[in-house]
C-alpha cells in the first residue's frame, strides 16, 4: 500500500493503465468475495480457504506497511497496522471455530471504500 505518485504527474495518460491502488482494490475484492460467498464459520473448506487468504493478505500488507520505504503517512500506516493485527487475530479465531467472519468482511469493505476514495483511507 505504498503511496504512489500519480502517473499523470509524470506526463502519462492513465486511461487503460492500472494503478497500485486499483491492484490493491482488486485483491481486497477477490478475498472479500470469497469470504462473502463462504459460510461465516470455519465448518467448511470454502470458509477456511477464504479466511486463510484474508490472513495472508493482511500479513503481506503489514510487511509492506512496516517497510521503511512505505510512503504513507505515519498515522495511516499505524491505523492500517492496527487493522492488520486485528484481522489476523480474528481470522485465527474464526479458523479455531471461536468467531465468525463478518467483522473481517466489514473491515475489508471499509478498506475498499477508502481505496476508491469513498471514505478517508
C-alpha positions in Angstrom: 0.0 0.0 0.0 2.8 2.4 -0.8 1.8 5.9 -1.7 2.4 6.2 -5.4 2.9 9.5 -7.4 0.0 9.5 -9.9 1.2 8.8 -13.5 -0.4 12.0 -14.7 2.2 13.9 -12.8 4.8 12.2 -15.0 3.1 13.1 -18.2 1.4 9.7 -18.7 -2.2 9.3 -19.6 -4.0 7.0 -17.1 -6.7 5.7 -19.4 -6.3 2.0 -19.6 -3.5 1.9 -17.0 -4.0 0.3 -13.7 -2.7 2.0 -10.6 -1.3 0.3 -7.5 -4.5 1.4 -5.7 -6.5 -0.5 -8.4 -4.5 -3.6 -7.9 -4.9 -3.4 -4.1 -8.7 -2.9 -4.5 -8.9 -6.0 -6.8 -7.1 -8.2 -4.2 -9.3 -7.0 -1.4 -12.3 -7.5 -3.7 -11.4 -11.1 -4.5 -10.7 -12.1 -1.0 -13.8 -10.4 0.4 -15.9 -12.0 -2.3 -14.5 -15.4 -1.2 -15.5 -14.7 2.4 -18.9 -13.4 1.5 -19.7 -16.5 -0.6 -18.4 -18.9 2.0 -20.1 -19.7 5.3 -19.4 -17.4 8.2 -17.9 -20.2 10.4 -15.0 -22.5 9.7 -17.1 -25.6 9.3 -16.3 -25.9 5.6 -13.4 -25.8 3.2 -14.5 -22.6 1.5 -14.6 -20.6 4.7 -11.2 -22.0 5.8 -9.6 -21.1 2.4 -11.2 -17.6 2.3 -10.1 -16.7 5.9 -6.7 -18.1 5.3 -6.4 -15.9 2.1 -7.5 -12.9 4.1 -4.9 -13.6 6.8 -2.2 -13.9 4.0 -3.4 -10.6 2.5 -3.2 -8.7 5.8 0.2 -10.3 6.6 1.6 -9.0 3.3 0.1 -5.6 3.9 1.6 -5.5 7.4 5.0 -6.3 5.9 4.6 -3.6 3.3 3.5 -1.0 5.9 6.5 -1.8 8.1 8.9 -1.2 5.2 10.9 2.0 5.7 10.2 2.8 2.1 6.5 2.9 2.5 5.4 6.4 1.7 2.1 6.5 3.5 1.7 9.0 6.4 2.6 7.5 9.7 -0.9 7.9 11.1 -2.3 6.0 8.1 0.3 3.3 8.5 -0.4 3.0 12.2 -4.2 2.6 11.6 -3.7 0.0 8.9 -1.2 -1.9 11.0 -3.8 -2.0 13.8 -6.4 -3.3 11.4 -3.9 -5.9 10.1 -3.2 -7.1 13.7 -6.9 -7.3 14.5 -7.8 -9.0 11.2 -5.1 -11.7 11.6 -6.0 -12.4 15.2 -9.7 -12.5 14.4 -9.1 -14.7 11.3 -7.2 -17.2 13.6 -10.2 -17.2 16.0 -12.5 -17.9 13.0 -10.3 -20.8 11.9 -10.3 -22.1 15.5 -14.1 -22.1 15.5 -14.5 -19.3 18.1 -15.7 -16.4 15.9 -17.5 -15.6 12.6 -16.0 -13.9 9.6 -18.4 -10.9 9.5 -16.0 -8.4 11.1 -13.4 -9.4 8.6 -15.8 -8.7 5.7 -16.8 -5.4 7.2 -13.1 -4.3 7.6 -12.2 -5.2 4.1 -15.3 -3.4 2.7 -14.3 -0.3 4.5 -10.7 -0.5 3.2 -12.1 -1.0 -0.3 -14.3 2.2 0.1 -11.1 4.0 1.2 -9.2 2.8 -1.8 -12.0 4.0 -4.1 -11.9 7.4 -2.3 -15.4 7.0 -0.8 -14.1 7.4 2.7 -10.8 8.8 4.1 -8.3 5.9 3.9 
